Amino acid sequence: MAEVTSIRPADLRAIENNLGAIHRDLQTLDSEIGGVRNDVKVVYDEIGSLAAEFHDFVNV
């Protein structure tokens, strides 16, 4: 006679909770990346302004 193997049902609530936690973490990460992106743009714009002022100074 063949041996019967039983598979235990998955605890879908635990999986759903873990997926929810991952989703929240990804939302937080996305928000923080957006903040960094804005900071980089500010720095980039300020460097551009400083470079323009330097060129004006050198050309005087």
All heavy atoms as TSV, in Angstrom:
chain	resi	resn	atom	element	x	y	z
A	1	MET	N	N	0.832	-1.170	0.000
A	1	MET	CA	C	0.000	0.000	0.000
A	1	MET	C	C	0.885	1.244	0.000
A	1	MET	O	O	1.902	1.292	0.674
A	1	MET	CB	C	-0.875	-0.028	1.248
A	1	MET	CG	C	-2.072	0.818	1.082
A	1	MET	SD	S	-3.345	0.125	2.136
A	1	MET	CE	C	-3.900	1.504	2.918
A	2	ALA	N	N	0.467	2.257	-0.744
A	2	ALA	CA	C	1.232	3.501	-0.862
A	2	ALA	C	C	1.105	4.332	0.404
A	2	ALA	O	O	0.059	4.355	1.044
A	2	ALA	CB	C	0.743	4.302	-2.054
A	3	GLU	N	N	2.213	4.995	0.731
A	3	GLU	CA	C	2.213	5.853	1.913
A	3	GLU	C	C	1.525	7.177	1.582
A	3	GLU	O	O	1.757	7.773	0.548
A	3	GLU	CB	C	3.652	6.127	2.350
A	3	GLU	CG	C	3.756	6.894	3.635
A	3	GLU	CD	C	5.211	7.068	4.046
A	3	GLU	OE1	O	6.011	6.152	3.812
A	3	GLU	OE2	O	5.509	8.130	4.602
A	4	VAL	N	N	0.658	7.635	2.461
A	4	VAL	CA	C	-0.073	8.875	2.272
A	4	VAL	C	C	0.649	9.992	3.037
A	4	VAL	O	O	0.920	9.849	4.230
A	4	VAL	CB	C	-1.536	8.757	2.754
A	4	VAL	CG1	C	-2.260	10.092	2.629
A	4	VAL	CG2	C	-2.251	7.659	2.000
A	5	THR	N	N	0.975	11.065	2.315
A	5	THR	CA	C	1.632	12.208	2.951
A	5	THR	C	C	0.617	13.325	3.089
A	5	THR	O	O	-0.082	13.670	2.139
A	5	THR	CB	C	2.813	12.702	2.093
A	5	THR	OG1	O	3.702	11.614	1.891
A	5	THR	CG2	C	3.544	13.827	2.767
A	6	SER	N	N	0.535	13.860	4.272
A	6	SER	CA	C	-0.421	14.928	4.532
A	6	SER	C	C	0.319	16.264	4.569
A	6	SER	O	O	1.397	16.378	5.162
A	6	SER	CB	C	-1.113	14.682	5.870
A	6	SER	OG	O	-1.962	15.770	6.171
A	7	ILE	N	N	-0.241	17.258	3.929
A	7	ILE	CA	C	0.320	18.607	3.948
A	7	ILE	C	C	-0.519	19.435	4.910
A	7	ILE	O	O	-1.734	19.510	4.778
A	7	ILE	CB	C	0.314	19.244	2.545
A	7	ILE	CG1	C	1.170	18.422	1.604
A	7	ILE	CG2	C	0.787	20.683	2.615
A	7	ILE	CD1	C	1.138	18.897	0.171
A	8	ARG	N	N	0.161	20.064	5.869
A	8	ARG	CA	C	-0.533	20.887	6.852
A	8	ARG	C	C	-1.006	22.177	6.188
A	8	ARG	O	O	-0.264	22.814	5.444
A	8	ARG	CB	C	0.424	21.199	7.997
A	8	ARG	CG	C	-0.275	21.746	9.212
A	8	ARG	CD	C	0.694	21.956	10.352
A	8	ARG	NE	N	1.371	23.226	10.098
A	8	ARG	CZ	C	2.593	23.532	10.496
A	8	ARG	NH1	N	3.313	22.647	11.137
A	8	ARG	NH2	N	3.112	24.688	10.252
A	9	PRO	N	N	-2.227	22.596	6.423
A	9	PRO	CA	C	-2.723	23.836	5.827
A	9	PRO	C	C	-1.898	25.036	6.311
A	9	PRO	O	O	-1.459	25.088	7.460
A	9	PRO	CB	C	-4.161	23.957	6.324
A	9	PRO	CG	C	-4.509	22.649	6.936
A	9	PRO	CD	C	-3.242	21.938	7.238
A	10	ALA	N	N	-1.677	25.965	5.421
A	10	ALA	CA	C	-0.904	27.161	5.760
A	10	ALA	C	C	-1.731	28.093	6.630
A	10	ALA	O	O	-2.956	28.161	6.500
A	10	ALA	CB	C	-0.494	27.882	4.483
A	11	ASP	N	N	-1.046	28.788	7.507
A	11	ASP	CA	C	-1.707	29.799	8.327
A	11	ASP	C	C	-1.729	31.086	7.498
A	11	ASP	O	O	-0.785	31.873	7.510
A	11	ASP	CB	C	-0.959	30.006	9.637
A	11	ASP	CG	C	-1.644	31.020	10.543
A	11	ASP	OD1	O	-2.713	31.558	10.144
A	11	ASP	OD2	O	-1.118	31.283	11.624
A	12	LEU	N	N	-2.787	31.296	6.759
A	12	LEU	CA	C	-2.871	32.428	5.845
A	12	LEU	C	C	-2.930	33.755	6.574
A	12	LEU	O	O	-2.490	34.771	6.042
A	12	LEU	CB	C	-4.076	32.265	4.922
A	12	LEU	CG	C	-4.021	31.058	3.985
A	12	LEU	CD1	C	-5.268	31.021	3.111
A	12	LEU	CD2	C	-2.773	31.078	3.134
A	13	ARG	N	N	-3.400	33.763	7.807
A	13	ARG	CA	C	-3.431	35.015	8.579
A	13	ARG	C	C	-2.021	35.518	8.844
A	13	ARG	O	O	-1.749	36.709	8.739
A	13	ARG	CB	C	-4.184	34.834	9.891
A	13	ARG	CG	C	-5.701	34.739	9.713
A	13	ARG	CD	C	-6.324	34.367	11.008
A	13	ARG	NE	N	-5.753	33.036	11.356
A	13	ARG	CZ	C	-5.987	32.361	12.444
A	13	ARG	NH1	N	-6.775	32.854	13.348
A	13	ARG	NH2	N	-5.456	31.190	12.671
A	14	ALA	N	N	-1.117	34.617	9.183
A	14	ALA	CA	C	0.277	35.004	9.432
A	14	ALA	C	C	0.908	35.533	8.155
A	14	ALA	O	O	1.612	36.548	8.170
A	14	ALA	CB	C	1.071	33.825	9.972
A	15	ILE	N	N	0.634	34.874	7.051
A	15	ILE	CA	C	1.164	35.333	5.759
A	15	ILE	C	C	0.603	36.707	5.417
A	15	ILE	O	O	1.335	37.611	5.002
A	15	ILE	CB	C	0.846	34.308	4.644
A	15	ILE	CG1	C	1.607	33.005	4.901
A	15	ILE	CG2	C	1.177	34.874	3.277
A	15	ILE	CD1	C	1.192	31.851	4.011
A	16	GLU	N	N	-0.687	36.887	5.610
A	16	GLU	CA	C	-1.324	38.176	5.324
A	16	GLU	C	C	-0.756	39.280	6.220
A	16	GLU	O	O	-0.468	40.384	5.745
A	16	GLU	CB	C	-2.835	38.072	5.517
A	16	GLU	CG	C	-3.577	39.336	5.155
A	16	GLU	CD	C	-5.087	39.178	5.307
A	16	GLU	OE1	O	-5.563	38.050	5.491
A	16	GLU	OE2	O	-5.775	40.209	5.254
A	17	ASN	N	N	-0.560	38.981	7.496
A	17	ASN	CA	C	0.016	39.972	8.411
A	17	ASN	C	C	1.434	40.356	7.998
A	17	ASN	O	O	1.810	41.531	8.030
A	17	ASN	CB	C	0.009	39.446	9.848
A	17	ASN	CG	C	-1.386	39.376	10.425
A	17	ASN	OD1	O	-2.304	40.027	9.947
A	17	ASN	ND2	N	-1.551	38.549	11.439
A	18	ASN	N	N	2.221	39.366	7.621
A	18	ASN	CA	C	3.589	39.641	7.187
A	18	ASN	C	C	3.620	40.450	5.889
A	18	ASN	O	O	4.453	41.356	5.731
A	18	ASN	CB	C	4.379	38.347	7.038
A	18	ASN	CG	C	4.686	37.708	8.369
A	18	ASN	OD1	O	4.840	38.396	9.369
A	18	ASN	ND2	N	4.769	36.382	8.405
A	19	LEU	N	N	2.729	40.140	4.979
A	19	LEU	CA	C	2.650	40.920	3.741
A	19	LEU	C	C	2.228	42.358	4.036
A	19	LEU	O	O	2.726	43.303	3.418
A	19	LEU	CB	C	1.681	40.273	2.744
A	19	LEU	CG	C	2.180	38.997	2.073
A	19	LEU	CD1	C	1.057	38.377	1.236
A	19	LEU	CD2	C	3.398	39.271	1.221
A	20	GLY	N	N	1.327	42.541	4.989
A	20	GLY	CA	C	0.918	43.884	5.393
A	20	GLY	C	C	2.086	44.662	5.978
A	20	GLY	O	O	2.266	45.850	5.701
A	21	ALA	N	N	2.898	43.997	6.793
A	21	ALA	CA	C	4.078	44.646	7.382
A	21	ALA	C	C	5.073	45.036	6.297
A	21	ALA	O	O	5.631	46.140	6.319
A	21	ALA	CB	C	4.730	43.719	8.404
A	22	ILE	N	N	5.279	44.165	5.342
A	22	ILE	CA	C	6.176	44.478	4.219
A	22	ILE	C	C	5.637	45.658	3.436
A	22	ILE	O	O	6.388	46.569	3.055
A	22	ILE	CB	C	6.362	43.240	3.304
A	22	ILE	CG1	C	7.169	42.170	4.042
A	22	ILE	CG2	C	7.041	43.628	2.000
A	22	ILE	CD1	C	7.198	40.829	3.331
A	23	HIS	N	N	4.338	45.685	3.208
A	23	HIS	CA	C	3.715	46.784	2.467
A	23	HIS	C	C	3.927	48.116	3.196
A	23	HIS	O	O	4.295	49.118	2.588
A	23	HIS	CB	C	2.223	46.502	2.270
A	23	HIS	CG	C	1.492	47.579	1.564
A	23	HIS	ND1	N	1.654	47.823	0.221
A	23	HIS	CD2	C	0.598	48.491	2.002
A	23	HIS	CE1	C	0.893	48.848	-0.128
A	23	HIS	NE2	N	0.242	49.267	0.936
A	24	ARG	N	N	3.716	48.116	4.498
A	24	ARG	CA	C	3.921	49.347	5.277
A	24	ARG	C	C	5.384	49.792	5.238
A	24	ARG	O	O	5.687	50.978	5.096
A	24	ARG	CB	C	3.446	49.142	6.720
A	24	ARG	CG	C	1.927	49.109	6.846
A	24	ARG	CD	C	1.478	49.056	8.299
A	24	ARG	NE	N	1.915	47.849	8.998
A	24	ARG	CZ	C	1.303	46.668	8.922
A	24	ARG	NH1	N	0.217	46.533	8.176
A	24	ARG	NH2	N	1.765	45.630	9.594
A	25	ASP	N	N	6.289	48.837	5.332
A	25	ASP	CA	C	7.719	49.166	5.266
A	25	ASP	C	C	8.078	49.760	3.905
A	25	ASP	O	O	8.856	50.714	3.819
A	25	ASP	CB	C	8.574	47.933	5.529
A	25	ASP	CG	C	8.522	47.477	6.988
A	25	ASP	OD1	O	8.047	48.260	7.839
A	25	ASP	OD2	O	8.958	46.339	7.259
A	26	LEU	N	N	7.507	49.206	2.854
A	26	LEU	CA	C	7.769	49.736	1.508
A	26	LEU	C	C	7.208	51.146	1.345
A	26	LEU	O	O	7.826	52.004	0.702
A	26	LEU	CB	C	7.193	48.799	0.440
A	26	LEU	CG	C	7.961	47.496	0.221
A	26	LEU	CD1	C	7.196	46.597	-0.748
A	26	LEU	CD2	C	9.364	47.767	-0.288
A	27	GLN	N	N	6.044	51.406	1.928
A	27	GLN	CA	C	5.479	52.756	1.867
A	27	GLN	C	C	6.382	53.752	2.598
A	27	GLN	O	O	6.619	54.860	2.112
A	27	GLN	CB	C	4.081	52.779	2.476
A	27	GLN	CG	C	3.018	52.152	1.601
A	27	GLN	CD	C	1.657	52.153	2.268
A	27	GLN	OE1	O	1.538	51.909	3.466
A	27	GLN	NE2	N	0.629	52.428	1.489
A	28	THR	N	N	6.896	53.353	3.753
A	28	THR	CA	C	7.802	54.217	4.519
A	28	THR	C	C	9.073	54.468	3.726
A	28	THR	O	O	9.543	55.606	3.622
A	28	THR	CB	C	8.149	53.564	5.876
A	28	THR	OG1	O	6.938	53.380	6.607
A	28	THR	CG2	C	9.113	54.410	6.671
A	29	LEU	N	N	9.621	53.429	3.149
A	29	LEU	CA	C	10.837	53.548	2.349
A	29	LEU	C	C	10.613	54.459	1.150
A	29	LEU	O	O	11.451	55.319	0.848
A	29	LEU	CB	C	11.301	52.165	1.895
A	29	LEU	CG	C	12.609	52.088	1.123
A	29	LEU	CD1	C	13.754	52.631	1.966
A	29	LEU	CD2	C	12.885	50.654	0.710
A	30	ASP	N	N	9.476	54.309	0.487
A	30	ASP	CA	C	9.153	55.153	-0.660
A	30	ASP	C	C	9.074	56.618	-0.250
A	30	ASP	O	O	9.587	57.497	-0.952
A	30	ASP	CB	C	7.824	54.702	-1.283
A	30	ASP	CG	C	7.475	55.472	-2.537
A	30	ASP	OD1	O	8.328	55.568	-3.437
A	30	ASP	OD2	O	6.338	55.989	-2.611
A	31	SER	N	N	8.480	56.889	0.880
A	31	SER	CA	C	8.373	58.250	1.383
A	31	SER	C	C	9.753	58.824	1.692
A	31	SER	O	O	10.058	59.976	1.348
A	31	SER	CB	C	7.499	58.268	2.636
A	31	SER	OG	O	7.470	59.556	3.208
A	32	GLU	N	N	10.593	58.032	2.331
A	32	GLU	CA	C	11.936	58.496	2.669
A	32	GLU	C	C	12.778	58.727	1.420
A	32	GLU	O	O	13.550	59.691	1.355
A	32	GLU	CB	C	12.611	57.498	3.612
A	32	GLU	CG	C	11.970	57.491	4.991
A	32	GLU	CD	C	12.526	56.434	5.921
A	32	GLU	OE1	O	13.428	55.662	5.515
A	32	GLU	OE2	O	12.051	56.369	7.064
A	33	ILE	N	N	12.637	57.885	0.428
A	33	ILE	CA	C	13.355	58.068	-0.833
A	33	ILE	C	C	12.895	59.350	-1.508
A	33	ILE	O	O	13.699	60.094	-2.073
A	33	ILE	CB	C	13.177	56.849	-1.759
A	33	ILE	CG1	C	13.958	55.667	-1.199
A	33	ILE	CG2	C	13.623	57.163	-3.184
A	33	ILE	CD1	C	13.706	54.357	-1.913
A	34	GLY	N	N	11.603	59.645	-1.434
A	34	GLY	CA	C	11.086	60.902	-1.984
A	34	GLY	C	C	11.722	62.100	-1.304
A	34	GLY	O	O	12.079	63.089	-1.957
A	35	GLY	N	N	11.903	62.035	0.014
A	35	GLY	CA	C	12.555	63.116	0.747
A	35	GLY	C	C	14.003	63.287	0.321
A	35	GLY	O	O	14.486	64.408	0.134
A	36	VAL	N	N	14.708	62.179	0.149
A	36	VAL	CA	C	16.106	62.234	-0.295
A	36	VAL	C	C	16.178	62.824	-1.701
A	36	VAL	O	O	17.045	63.653	-1.998
A	36	VAL	CB	C	16.764	60.840	-0.244
A	36	VAL	CG1	C	18.125	60.849	-0.923
A	36	VAL	CG2	C	16.884	60.355	1.193
A	37	ARG	N	N	15.250	62.426	-2.557
A	37	ARG	CA	C	15.213	62.948	-3.930
A	37	ARG	C	C	15.049	64.468	-3.910
A	37	ARG	O	O	15.727	65.182	-4.651
A	37	ARG	CB	C	14.073	62.296	-4.714
A	37	ARG	CG	C	14.000	62.725	-6.168
A	37	ARG	CD	C	12.818	62.093	-6.910
A	37	ARG	NE	N	12.913	60.647	-6.925
A	37	ARG	CZ	C	11.986	59.829	-6.440
A	37	ARG	NH1	N	10.889	60.322	-5.881
A	37	ARG	NH2	N	12.132	58.532	-6.498
A	38	ASN	N	N	14.175	64.966	-3.059
A	38	ASN	CA	C	13.980	66.414	-2.946
A	38	ASN	C	C	15.235	67.102	-2.427
A	38	ASN	O	O	15.607	68.173	-2.916
A	38	ASN	CB	C	12.791	66.725	-2.034
A	38	ASN	CG	C	11.466	66.332	-2.644
A	38	ASN	OD1	O	11.340	66.208	-3.855
A	38	ASN	ND2	N	10.484	66.103	-1.804
A	39	ASP	N	N	15.890	66.505	-1.432
A	39	ASP	CA	C	17.119	67.077	-0.890
A	39	ASP	C	C	18.213	67.139	-1.952
A	39	ASP	O	O	18.943	68.131	-2.056
A	39	ASP	CB	C	17.612	66.269	0.316
A	39	ASP	CG	C	16.691	66.386	1.523
A	39	ASP	OD1	O	15.822	67.290	1.536
A	39	ASP	OD2	O	16.845	65.567	2.458
A	40	VAL	N	N	18.340	66.097	-2.744
A	40	VAL	CA	C	19.352	66.067	-3.805
A	40	VAL	C	C	19.059	67.154	-4.829
A	40	VAL	O	O	19.982	67.836	-5.299
A	40	VAL	CB	C	19.424	64.677	-4.467
A	40	VAL	CG1	C	20.248	64.709	-5.750
A	40	VAL	CG2	C	19.988	63.654	-3.497
A	41	LYS	N	N	17.804	67.364	-5.165
A	41	LYS	CA	C	17.453	68.414	-6.122
A	41	LYS	C	C	17.834	69.788	-5.582
A	41	LYS	O	O	18.373	70.624	-6.309
A	41	LYS	CB	C	15.966	68.375	-6.457
A	41	LYS	CG	C	15.575	69.443	-7.474
A	41	LYS	CD	C	14.130	69.371	-7.857
A	41	LYS	CE	C	13.697	70.415	-8.850
A	41	LYS	NZ	N	14.515	71.571	-9.054
A	42	VAL	N	N	17.577	70.034	-4.294
A	42	VAL	CA	C	17.944	71.317	-3.677
A	42	VAL	C	C	19.457	71.514	-3.760
A	42	VAL	O	O	19.935	72.585	-4.147
A	42	VAL	CB	C	17.450	71.384	-2.211
A	42	VAL	CG1	C	18.069	72.561	-1.479
A	42	VAL	CG2	C	15.927	71.469	-2.165
A	43	VAL	N	N	20.218	70.487	-3.399
A	43	VAL	CA	C	21.683	70.590	-3.445
A	43	VAL	C	C	22.148	70.828	-4.880
A	43	VAL	O	O	23.008	71.673	-5.134
A	43	VAL	CB	C	22.338	69.319	-2.849
A	43	VAL	CG1	C	23.832	69.296	-3.109
A	43	VAL	CG2	C	22.050	69.225	-1.362
A	44	TYR	N	N	21.576	70.100	-5.832
A	44	TYR	CA	C	21.932	70.252	-7.239
A	44	TYR	C	C	21.657	71.686	-7.708
A	44	TYR	O	O	22.495	72.302	-8.372
A	44	TYR	CB	C	21.134	69.248	-8.073
A	44	TYR	CG	C	21.472	69.273	-9.538
A	44	TYR	CD1	C	22.609	68.625	-10.022
A	44	TYR	CD2	C	20.650	69.930	-10.447
A	44	TYR	CE1	C	22.912	68.644	-11.373
A	44	TYR	CE2	C	20.956	69.957	-11.799
A	44	TYR	CZ	C	22.087	69.310	-12.253
A	44	TYR	OH	O	22.392	69.337	-13.591
A	45	ASP	N	N	20.510	72.228	-7.351
A	45	ASP	CA	C	20.166	73.599	-7.742
A	45	ASP	C	C	21.117	74.609	-7.101
A	45	ASP	O	O	21.545	75.573	-7.750
A	45	ASP	CB	C	18.721	73.927	-7.353
A	45	ASP	CG	C	17.692	73.152	-8.173
A	45	ASP	OD1	O	18.069	72.583	-9.224
A	45	ASP	OD2	O	16.522	73.104	-7.741
A	46	GLU	N	N	21.466	74.390	-5.839
A	46	GLU	CA	C	22.380	75.309	-5.153
A	46	GLU	C	C	23.772	75.264	-5.763
A	46	GLU	O	O	24.427	76.300	-5.935
A	46	GLU	CB	C	22.434	74.998	-3.653
A	46	GLU	CG	C	21.153	75.384	-2.925
A	46	GLU	CD	C	21.183	75.043	-1.445
A	46	GLU	OE1	O	22.227	74.553	-0.954
A	46	GLU	OE2	O	20.166	75.274	-0.785
A	47	ILE	N	N	24.242	74.090	-6.132
A	47	ILE	CA	C	25.547	73.969	-6.779
A	47	ILE	C	C	25.521	74.671	-8.133
A	47	ILE	O	O	26.482	75.350	-8.512
A	47	ILE	CB	C	25.959	72.492	-6.929
A	47	ILE	CG1	C	26.301	71.915	-5.559
A	47	ILE	CG2	C	27.134	72.329	-7.885
A	47	ILE	CD1	C	26.573	70.430	-5.545
A	48	GLY	N	N	24.419	74.537	-8.863
A	48	GLY	CA	C	24.286	75.241	-10.135
A	48	GLY	C	C	24.356	76.747	-9.956
A	48	GLY	O	O	25.015	77.451	-10.731
A	49	SER	N	N	23.694	77.249	-8.925
A	49	SER	CA	C	23.728	78.691	-8.649
A	49	SER	C	C	25.135	79.139	-8.268
A	49	SER	O	O	25.613	80.181	-8.722
A	49	SER	CB	C	22.761	79.039	-7.509
A	49	SER	OG	O	21.439	78.808	-7.903
A	50	LEU	N	N	25.807	78.364	-7.421
A	50	LEU	CA	C	27.173	78.700	-7.032
A	50	LEU	C	C	28.115	78.681	-8.235
A	50	LEU	O	O	28.996	79.545	-8.367
A	50	LEU	CB	C	27.673	77.746	-5.953
A	50	LEU	CG	C	27.080	77.933	-4.571
A	50	LEU	CD1	C	27.500	76.782	-3.655
A	50	LEU	CD2	C	27.504	79.265	-3.970
A	51	ALA	N	N	27.937	77.709	-9.111
A	51	ALA	CA	C	28.772	77.632	-10.314
A	51	ALA	C	C	28.546	78.850	-11.198
A	51	ALA	O	O	29.497	79.437	-11.722
A	51	ALA	CB	C	28.479	76.339	-11.086
A	52	ALA	N	N	27.295	79.273	-11.356
A	52	ALA	CA	C	26.998	80.456	-12.171
A	52	ALA	C	C	27.612	81.710	-11.550
A	52	ALA	O	O	28.208	82.548	-12.264
A	52	ALA	CB	C	25.486	80.615	-12.314
A	53	GLU	N	N	27.512	81.849	-10.232
A	53	GLU	CA	C	28.112	82.994	-9.551
A	53	GLU	C	C	29.644	82.981	-9.707
A	53	GLU	O	O	30.252	84.021	-9.919
A	53	GLU	CB	C	27.746	82.992	-8.057
A	53	GLU	CG	C	26.296	83.331	-7.792
A	53	GLU	CD	C	25.957	83.263	-6.316
A	53	GLU	OE1	O	26.868	83.466	-5.470
A	53	GLU	OE2	O	24.781	82.994	-6.010
A	54	PHE	N	N	30.237	81.805	-9.626
A	54	PHE	CA	C	31.684	81.707	-9.782
A	54	PHE	C	C	32.108	82.114	-11.194
A	54	PHE	O	O	33.070	82.854	-11.363
A	54	PHE	CB	C	32.154	80.272	-9.479
A	54	PHE	CG	C	33.619	80.059	-9.686
A	54	PHE	CD1	C	34.529	80.566	-8.771
A	54	PHE	CD2	C	34.092	79.385	-10.799
A	54	PHE	CE1	C	35.893	80.389	-8.947
A	54	PHE	CE2	C	35.446	79.211	-10.993
A	54	PHE	CZ	C	36.361	79.710	-10.068
A	55	HIS	N	N	31.366	81.629	-12.193
A	55	HIS	CA	C	31.677	82.004	-13.581
A	55	HIS	C	C	31.542	83.511	-13.772
A	55	HIS	O	O	32.370	84.145	-14.448
A	55	HIS	CB	C	30.792	81.237	-14.569
A	55	HIS	CG	C	31.145	79.785	-14.680
A	55	HIS	ND1	N	32.325	79.328	-15.215
A	55	HIS	CD2	C	30.458	78.674	-14.298
A	55	HIS	CE1	C	32.364	78.007	-15.168
A	55	HIS	NE2	N	31.232	77.581	-14.621
A	56	ASP	N	N	30.520	84.099	-13.203
A	56	ASP	CA	C	30.340	85.557	-13.291
A	56	ASP	C	C	31.505	86.275	-12.624
A	56	ASP	O	O	32.018	87.264	-13.139
A	56	ASP	CB	C	29.015	85.989	-12.641
A	56	ASP	CG	C	27.794	85.550	-13.432
A	56	ASP	OD1	O	27.956	85.165	-14.607
A	56	ASP	OD2	O	26.695	85.575	-12.847
A	57	PHE	N	N	31.949	85.767	-11.472
A	57	PHE	CA	C	33.057	86.376	-10.746
A	57	PHE	C	C	34.345	86.305	-11.566
A	57	PHE	O	O	35.103	87.264	-11.646
A	57	PHE	CB	C	33.245	85.661	-9.396
A	57	PHE	CG	C	34.440	86.130	-8.625
A	57	PHE	CD1	C	34.410	87.338	-7.953
A	57	PHE	CD2	C	35.587	85.362	-8.575
A	57	PHE	CE1	C	35.506	87.764	-7.226
A	57	PHE	CE2	C	36.688	85.783	-7.860
A	57	PHE	CZ	C	36.655	86.994	-7.180
A	58	VAL	N	N	34.616	85.151	-12.177
A	58	VAL	CA	C	35.840	84.951	-12.950
A	58	VAL	C	C	35.816	85.821	-14.201
A	58	VAL	O	O	36.855	86.367	-14.613
A	58	VAL	CB	C	36.009	83.460	-13.313
A	58	VAL	CG1	C	37.131	83.260	-14.321
A	58	VAL	CG2	C	36.267	82.639	-12.061
A	59	ASN	N	N	34.678	86.015	-14.794
A	59	ASN	CA	C	34.568	86.771	-16.049
A	59	ASN	C	C	34.547	88.278	-15.831
A	59	ASN	O	O	34.535	89.039	-16.805
A	59	ASN	CB	C	33.328	86.344	-16.827
A	59	ASN	CG	C	33.462	84.930	-17.362
A	59	ASN	OD1	O	34.563	84.478	-17.661
A	59	ASN	ND2	N	32.361	84.208	-17.456
A	60	VAL	N	N	34.556	88.762	-14.609
A	60	VAL	CA	C	34.526	90.217	-14.350
A	60	VAL	C	C	35.886	90.807	-14.478
A	60	VAL	O	O	36.926	90.417	-14.346
A	60	VAL	CB	C	33.937	90.508	-12.937
A	60	VAL	CG1	C	34.119	91.961	-12.564
A	60	VAL	CG2	C	32.489	90.119	-12.906
